[in-house]
Each structure stands twice: as structure tokens, then as C-alpha cells.
């Protein structure tokens, strides 16, 4: 509780001729006093707690953290149920998925920037036009990604030693769908709807992991893992569209999309630069397996029925390195 010094300045005496009135210090300065109970860290914590910026960042942090933990759970379940060889296929497919979804990061940055400018100007109808126009423009590249991935599914499967090219086809569908999730996420971020954005990030991984458990239980294996990724992206897009459903009730205002091009180029260069600098995988060489490891692999092959003998040194007639 604060108390304010309300004591006014002392009344000056009568001025003689030629003298000028000079204000006193008490007339210019207002003194405030703070009780001892309000001193310390408690007032600072209260200000932090009441800060809208802190609350929004904390909510977004929880969503990102939950999504990260869910990703670990997804891979843990896939590795446990599929085994080392087939999970290796899932890991390779997921690496291709992360490369293909770079467009999602760029779109989120561009849409969030443009939506924030339109919201600051009070042009809600223009945001609705931005959503509709971006959805139409994204349709052609998304279809192209699906067709190219389907056409290259057999060569990719042969190069990566996959058992089937079918998971690669589902991978193309998942990449195209995940690029569409950038539309609601970018708009939610730009319009500062952080609770809805946080829920979108976390519930996507929950839906993906849940579908993984279901699909693995019915024996879909590696294909089921990619279908689960597609299901998670589809759920995130539908959930994000529902979160911004109020935009569809306002009158649409046409805006020029070309103004986004310059920032889109900058965002693309920055995003690709970060990925190239910090996301490069380094693979080290591995020595040929010895006799003990080859015996272990053959035993696993007999027990599981999997073709685990990938190394030529373990094939019949080959001479493995000494253990």
C-alpha cells in the first residue's frame, strides 16, 4: 500500500517590489512512500503474473514442449513395436518428411507477419481473403508434391532398401497436408491467438501418436507410421480452421498478395540458412561386423523372421572380420 505526501508548499510571505516568486522543491516534487510489506520480490512476481506477454509466451511454450515430448513418444512406440530394421525405415522416411516440410516453416512466418499487419490495421475481412487465397495458391504445389513423390516412390524405396514403396506415397500425402497446416497456424500466430496455436501444436502430436498405436495394432507397420503422420496433420488443419471460424463470418476484403513476395524471399533464405547450418546430419563410418555380431544377427533373424543381415560380410561364404 502506498501513501502519498499531500503536503503542499508553504505559503510565501509578501513579496517586495522587484522580487520574483520562485517555486519551492515541495511544489515540484511529489513524494511517495511504500510500506515495507510491498518491498522485495513479491511486487515483481505480481507484475510478471499479470503480464499478457509472459502469459502468452508461457502458453506457447507449453504447447511446443508437449509437441516435443509427443514426438519422442511417437518414435519410442514405433521403435519398440517395429524393431530395429523396420524402425530404420521410419527414421529415414521421417528425415525426408522434415526436409519436405520446410515450406511449412516459411509459410508460417510469412502469414503471421501479414496477418499481424492486417490485424493492427483492423482489416479482419482482409485476413479472411488471405486465408482463402493462400489455400487456392497452395493447391497446385501440394498436388505436384503428391504426384512427384508417387512417381519417385519406387526409386526412393530401392535406394533406401525399403520393403515397399507404399510408405513413400503416404509420405508425399503427409508433406502436402502438413504444408496446409501452415495456413491456420500462421493466422493464429499473427492474430495473437496463442492458446489456440498451443493446442494445435500439442494435439497434432497426440492425434499422430494415437493413430500410430491403432495402426500398428492392426499390423500396418511402416505404412501405418506414415498414415499416422498424415492423420496428425489433417487433424491439426481442421482444428486450426475451427479456431479461426469467426473470420468466415465477416465480409471479405480483397488485398494484394504480391506485397508478401519480398518478405517471403527473406523468410525462405533465413529458414534455409538455419536448416543448413544447424540441421546437418554427420554420418560416421562403421567397421564391418565381426563373427560374434554376425552370429547374433543370424539368431535374431531366426527368432523374428526379419532380414537383418544387411552387411555383405555376414552373408554365407563371406569372411567376417575377427571379433
Secondary structure as GFF3:
##gff-version 3
##sequence-region A 1 323
A	DSSP	beta_strand	2	4	.	.	.	ID=ss1
A	DSSP	alpha_helix	25	28	.	.	.	ID=ss2
A	DSSP	beta_strand	32	34	.	.	.	ID=ss3
A	DSSP	three_ten_helix	36	38	.	.	.	ID=ss4
A	DSSP	alpha_helix	42	49	.	.	.	ID=ss5
A	DSSP	alpha_helix	52	100	.	.	.	ID=ss6
A	DSSP	alpha_helix	102	120	.	.	.	ID=ss7
A	DSSP	alpha_helix	124	151	.	.	.	ID=ss8
A	DSSP	alpha_helix	153	159	.	.	.	ID=ss9
A	DSSP	alpha_helix	166	190	.	.	.	ID=ss10
A	DSSP	alpha_helix	194	217	.	.	.	ID=ss11
A	DSSP	alpha_helix	221	243	.	.	.	ID=ss12
A	DSSP	three_ten_helix	245	249	.	.	.	ID=ss13
A	DSSP	three_ten_helix	257	260	.	.	.	ID=ss14
A	DSSP	alpha_helix	261	278	.	.	.	ID=ss15
A	DSSP	alpha_helix	291	304	.	.	.	ID=ss16
A	DSSP	three_ten_helix	312	314	.	.	.	ID=ss17
###
